[in-house]
Amino acid sequence: MRKLLLGVIALFAVGSLSSCGYNAAVKLDEKVKASWGEVENQYQRRADLIPNLVNTVKGAANFEKETLTQVIEARAKAISIQVDPNKLTPENIQKFQSAQGEVSQALGRLMVVSERYPELKANANFQELQAQLEGTENRIAVARRDFNQSVQEYNTQIRTFPNNLFAGIFGFQQKGTFAAEAGADKTPKVEF
């Protein structure tokens, strides 16, 4: 009889742990990691396109080498910063986002230069790469949005009662999200 009672208690204990939110937190943690992987994938796609863009521009026009150098340097810095999916702290995400922002700024300057060189704008290869970069930037925005949604779902899961009690015991920590870059709330000034 005693063994039966211990068996029932053990079964009850295992059953009660399944409702503690541990499994849900693990699933959401894995979803956050997968979403982060997609963010990195899209940034890598952009980094892979940049050398092609630079080579196309070099072949199509002979102009400010400084702009090309800035694009190349920003790309090199951006791909050197890696964030471990297990350490998605706001600080680590900010470092990553800052490096990627420098790439965006350098590419923006390159696009402005293309406005000053009509023969470059008319180059079909340049137009195709420009379209690819635009598509990539859209994919990055979608991947970042999906990542932030995954993090929100995960953080909500581990912060709600009674899950917050077990989350601390099992070592689940809040994760950081992407935030708008400084000055993103202002409309960019475009001059021709």
ZICOR-V491728 format. One record per residue. SS is DSSP state (hx for helix, st for strand, lp for the rest). NEAR is the number of other ideal C-beta (glycine too) atoms within 10 Angstrom. D_LAST is the distance of its C-alpha to the last C-alpha in Angstrom with 2 decimals. Layout:
{{SS:NEAR:D_LAST} {SS:NEAR:D_LAST}}
//
This chain:
{{lp:5:88.13} {hx:6:86.37} {hx:7:84.31} {hx:8:83.29} {hx:9:82.23} {hx:10:80.19} {hx:10:78.60} {hx:10:77.61} {hx:10:76.20} {hx:10:74.22} {hx:10:72.91} {hx:10:71.95} {hx:9:70.20} {hx:9:68.15} {hx:9:67.34} {hx:9:66.26} {hx:12:63.93} {hx:10:62.15} {lp:12:61.10} {lp:16:59.87} {lp:22:56.34} {hx:16:56.48} {hx:11:55.83} {hx:16:53.00} {hx:18:51.42} {hx:13:51.76} {hx:13:50.14} {hx:22:47.21} {hx:20:46.91} {hx:13:46.74} {hx:17:44.11} {hx:23:41.98} {hx:17:42.47} {hx:13:41.55} {hx:23:38.38} {hx:23:37.51} {hx:13:38.18} {hx:17:35.67} {hx:24:33.00} {hx:16:33.81} {hx:12:33.87} {hx:19:30.31} {hx:23:29.05} {hx:13:31.12} {hx:16:29.54} {hx:23:26.10} {hx:17:27.63} {hx:12:29.17} {hx:17:25.96} {hx:23:24.15} {hx:12:26.33} {hx:14:25.69} {hx:23:21.92} {hx:18:22.27} {hx:13:24.74} {hx:19:22.63} {hx:23:19.70} {hx:12:22.32} {hx:12:23.80} {hx:18:20.69} {lp:18:19.01} {lp:9:20.30} {lp:15:17.84} {lp:14:17.86} {hx:9:21.07} {hx:10:20.54} {hx:19:17.96} {hx:19:20.50} {hx:12:23.29} {hx:18:21.82} {hx:23:21.51} {hx:14:25.07} {hx:13:26.49} {hx:22:25.09} {hx:24:26.55} {hx:13:29.83} {hx:15:30.12} {hx:22:29.38} {hx:17:32.01} {hx:8:34.51} {lp:14:34.67} {lp:8:37.06} {lp:18:38.47} {lp:10:41.99} {hx:15:42.22} {hx:10:45.34} {hx:12:43.49} {lp:23:40.58} {lp:14:40.64} {hx:13:37.75} {hx:10:37.50} {hx:16:37.36} {hx:22:34.77} {hx:14:32.63} {hx:13:32.88} {hx:20:31.92} {hx:19:28.99} {hx:14:27.76} {hx:18:27.85} {hx:24:26.05} {hx:16:23.36} {hx:16:22.78} {hx:22:22.29} {hx:16:19.72} {hx:14:17.76} {hx:22:18.12} {hx:23:17.05} {hx:12:13.90} {hx:17:13.12} {hx:22:14.13} {hx:15:11.79} {hx:13:8.74} {hx:17:10.59} {hx:22:11.03} {hx:12:7.48} {hx:12:8.40} {lp:17:11.73} {hx:10:12.11} {hx:10:15.83} {hx:19:15.49} {hx:15:13.70} {lp:11:16.51} {lp:19:19.18} {hx:9:21.29} {hx:14:22.45} {hx:21:19.05} {hx:14:18.24} {hx:13:21.65} {hx:19:21.33} {hx:18:18.01} {hx:10:19.96} {hx:15:22.88} {hx:20:21.01} {hx:11:19.73} {hx:13:23.37} {hx:20:24.68} {hx:14:22.69} {hx:11:24.15} {hx:17:27.56} {hx:20:27.32} {hx:12:26.63} {hx:13:29.65} {hx:21:31.82} {hx:21:31.09} {hx:13:31.93} {hx:16:35.11} {hx:25:36.04} {hx:18:35.72} {hx:14:37.87} {hx:22:40.45} {hx:22:40.61} {hx:14:41.02} {hx:15:43.86} {hx:25:45.48} {hx:19:45.26} {hx:11:46.69} {hx:19:49.52} {hx:21:50.58} {hx:12:50.28} {lp:11:52.31} {lp:7:56.05} {lp:10:58.21} {hx:20:55.75} {hx:14:54.66} {hx:11:58.23} {hx:16:58.29} {hx:22:54.70} {hx:11:55.66} {hx:10:58.85} {hx:14:57.13} {lp:6:54.28} {lp:22:51.34} {lp:13:48.58} {lp:14:45.49} {lp:26:42.29} {lp:18:38.82} {lp:17:35.73} {lp:20:32.00} {lp:13:30.29} {lp:8:26.73} {lp:14:24.95} {lp:9:24.57} {lp:8:21.58} {lp:9:21.29} {lp:7:22.22} {lp:7:19.05} {lp:5:15.97} {lp:7:13.10} {lp:5:10.15} {lp:7:6.84} {lp:5:3.79} {lp:5:0.00}}
//
